[in-house]
Amino acid sequence: MPIEPKTFEIESRNTIDVLPLKLTDFYLQISDKKQNGKINVNVPVYEDYNGSITHLQVEELPVRKGVVDISEDPDLAYVITVI
């Protein structure tokens, strides 16, 4: 038997509607006109992978076509949280 969808008032409070995400939404785009070269970026680094303590480290990363490119460094990753 089909289940009828129900809505609850609490689901509409303190929320935002997120449009469908595309791969390009995850790009770290450079705000100035720099299309290629290098840029310094603050990168959070975990002190211990068993905890949540981090510190910022400045990394020089390549810029290709106006986007920070981390493809050559397997230790770096972009992270986004969408609920």
PyMOL commands that set and color helices and strands:
alter all, ss='L'
color gray80, all
select helices_A, chain A and resi 9-12+23-26
alter helices_A, ss='H'
color red, helices_A
select strands_A, chain A and resi 36-46+54-64+67-68
alter strands_A, ss='S'
color yellow, strands_A
deselect
rebuild
show_as cartoon
